[in-house]
Amino acid sequence: MKLLFVIFTVITVVTFSSSTLLAEINEELITQCDEENNVDACLEVAEKYVNAKDYTNAYKYIDKICSSGEMLGCILQGSFYLQGIDGEKNPEKAIKYYTKACDRGEMLGCAILGGMYEEGVEVEIDFKKALKFYQIACDGGLADGCGAYNELYREIGLLIKCDEYKDIDACVTAGEKYYEKEDFENSFKYIKKACDGREMLGCGILGYFYYSGTVVKQDYKKAIKLYTKSCNGGEIDVCLVLGELYEDGETIDINLGKALQLYKKACDSKNDKGCQKFDELYKSECSTDPKKFCKKYKK
């Protein structure tokens, strides 16, 4: 759930649902806001200024709303700073106002903070913080907070199991989720935890990090070592990758014997692609030089 986007849409469309663009500001409303501290009047004045794209005056009245103790005004202030309307962005101030709203019982502020940490909006992605703020919003009665918490936990709650309960499968899942979000440093961190915990799929993925030079220095020898460990541990798809590397010889020395061996291992495990690769290589190599190594790998 892209809750942060939904919240910004709600703030823009619902809170500032306009009557008429560029409407003349009603002096009576301004008086009610400035002299009587009528929050509803201040909000309506701010709305009209926003509609007129006069964000400086709009901010003035939103600030007055927040200062009066109406936390929706603080949320709107945060959004001004986060989006940089009529000025430069200031994420630190945005977080300050969202936190103020959250701490004083406005659950929408908590949910926005959760969305920022989930999506990495002007902050480092931190799923644990996101879950924390979603939980606060949910406990405070915001249904969207509960939905966001449940959806995020289904996706990355296993991360907690990896860190706190040493659940190796969870480490792989966490690494994959971070990779999908292009947070490669955290992805590498959790995949390495999985491999260190003897999860062979994790070792295969870790091999890819070294092979591609993602986050770490490119190291083909280390990649091959990790691929081999993963293959020997029963990850047949990794055996195929390794076989192709030995067959192609682009980054390591060609070794068709090892390639055949790896393809045969995959084929023996009922892997159709492994059988196909074995047949193709066997026929192309062994028909021309049967004494070389082909007899050993004959089906």
N, C-alpha and C positions, 0 to 999 in steps of 0.2 A: 504493500500500500504506500503510495507516494503521499503520505499524510501532509508533509510540509507544503506541497503544491496545493492540496485541497484547502489547507488552512489559509494560505495567501489568497486563494480564490474567494473563500468565504469572507475574508476581511475586505477585499476589494469590492466584491459584488453585493454582499449582503449588508455589511456595516455601512457602506457608502452607496446604497441603492438610491439613485438620484431621482429628483423630481424633474428639474430642468437644468441642462448644462448652462454655465455662465449666468445662473439666476442671480438676481440682485440680492445682496445680503440684507436680511431683515434686521433693521436697527433694534427692534424690540427683542429679538433673539440675542443680539450682542449684549444688550443691557442685562437680560436675564442671566447670561453667562458671566459677564464681567463683574456685575454688581451683586447679583443674587447667588452666584456660584451654582447655577442650575446646570447639572451635568448633561441632561438631555438637550438643553439649549446649546451648550458648548459643542456637543457631538454633531448637532444639526448644522451649526455654523462651520465646523471643520469639514463636514460633508460637502457643503456648498463651495468652500474654497478648493477642496480636492477636485470637484467637478469642473471648477474654473481653472484648474491646473495652477493654482496659486498655492504651491506647497509650503512656502515660507509662512504664510498666515495660517494655513491648515495645521502646520506643526505647532505653531504658537498655541492654538486652542487644544490640540491633542495633549500638549505638555500640561496645560491647565487641568485637563481631565485627569491625567495621571497624578498630578500633584494633589488633586482633591481626594485621592484615595480610590478612584474608580480604575480598577486594574485593566479593564479593556483599553483604556487610554494608554496605559503603559505598554500593552501589547502592540498597539498601533505605533507608538514611539519606536519600539524595537524594530518594527517592520520598515519604518522610515530609514533607520540607520542601516539595516541589513540590505535593503534594496538600493540605497543611495539616491533616494528621490530628492532632486533639487540640491544635490551636494554629494560629496564623496562618501563611499561606504565606510562604516565604522562598526565592524562585527563585534568588537569588545563592548561597545555601548549597547548594541542590540541584545547581546547575551545578558548584560546587566539588567535591562528592562524586562526581558522575558523571565529572568530568574526572580526579579522582584514580584512580578505577577504570579508566578508559580508559588513562591514562598507565602504569598498572602491569599492563597486559595483560589486563584483563577487557573483552572485546570488546562485551559487552552494554552497558557504560557508554558506549562510543563510539557504538553504534547508537542509544541513547536520546538522546544529544546531537544526532545527525543528525535524529532525529524531531522534536525540539524546534525546531530551526532550519527544518525543512521546513514544519511546521504552524504556526509562530509561537506556540508554547506558552511564554508568559512571556518571550519574546525576540522581537526583530524577525525577520521572515522573512528568511532568508539562504540561498538555494539553494546557493551555492558552499560555505558552511560545512557545510551538510547533506551535500553530496556528499563533502566531505573526510572527515567522520566515518564516513559509510557505507563509504567506501573503506578506511579504517583497519580497520573491523570486518570487512569482507570479506577483506582481506589477512591478518587475524588468524584466519581460519577460520570466521567466523560466517556461515552460509548466508543467514540473514535479512538480514544487512548487504549481501551481494551482490545479493539480490533487490531490496532497497530502492534501492540505488545504480542498478541497471539501469533500474528503473521510473522513478525520478526523472530520470535522464539522458535517457531517451526523451522525457520531458515537457519538460524545460527545459535540456537540455544545449546546445541551440541558443543559450541565453542567453550562454554562454561564447563561442560563435562570433560573436555580436553584439559583445560587449565587446572581445574580443581579436583577432578576425579581420575585424571590420567586415562581417559577413554580414548584409545588410539584411533578407532574409527571416526570418532568425533573430530579428532585433529585433522584428518584428511578432509572431512566435510567443511570444516572451518577454512582450511587452506583453499579449497575450491571456491568457496563463497567469496573470499577476499580476492581471488584471482578474477572472478567474474566482474568485480567492482574495480578492477585494475589497481588494486592496492597490493602491489607485488611484494613489498617488504613483509607485510603481515602474512601474505600467502606463503612465502618462503619459510617464515618462522614456524608456521603450523605444520607445513609439509615436512620440515626437518624434524619436528617433534614426532611426527608419525613414523618417519624412517628410523629415528633413534629408538623408537619403541617397537621396532621390528615389524612394522606394517609395510609389506612389500610393495603395495601400490604406491605408498608414500615415497619409497625409495626410487621407484620408476619416475614419478613426477619430479622428484628432486634431481634426478638425472637430467631431465629436460631443462631445469633451471640452469644447470652447469653447461649443458650442450648449447643452449641458446644465448647464454650470457645475460640472462634476465636477473637483475639485482646483484648477482655475483659475477666475478671475473670468469669469462668463458674458459672452460677447462674440459677438453674432450676426453682426456684420460680419466678424470674423475667421473665424467658422465658415463663412460663405458663401464666403469667399475660399478656404478650404481645401477645401471641398466642390467648388468650381469647378475648382481645381487637380487634384483627384483625378479628377473626371469627365473633364476634358480629357486626363488621362493614361491614360484607357481603362477606368476603374472604372465600369462601366455601372450597377451597383446604386446607386452614389453619385449618378449622374445622375438616377435615379428619385427618390431622396430630395430632391435639389435641385429637381426638377420639382414635387414635391408641395408644397414650401415656397413656391414661386412661385405655385402654384395656390391654396393655402389662404390665404396672406397673413396668417397669424396673427402671425408674428414679423418678416416683411419685407413690403415693398410687393407687392401682387398684380401679377404680370406674366404674363398668360396666354400671350402670345406666346413668352416664354422657356420656360414650362412645356411648350407644344406642341413647341418645338424640342428640349427635353431628352427628352421622351417619344419623339419621332421618332428621335432618335439611339439610344435604347435599342432601339426597335423594329427599326431598321436593323441592329442587332447581334444580331438573332434573339432578343430578350428578349420573351417572351410578355406579361409584365406591362406592359412598355413599350408594346407594340402595343395592349393593352387600354386603358391609360390615355389613349393618344393618341386612339383611336377615341371614347372616352367624351367627352373634352373637345372634340374636333373637332366631333362631332355636336351637343353642347349649345351651343356658342358660335357655330359657323359657320352653323348653320341660321337663326339670328336676325340675324346681322350679318356676312354673307360678305365685305364690303369691309374689314372691320376689320384682319385679319391672316391670315385663313384661307387665302387663295389661295397664299400663300407656302409653307405647310406641307402643301398638299394631297398626298396619297399618289399 
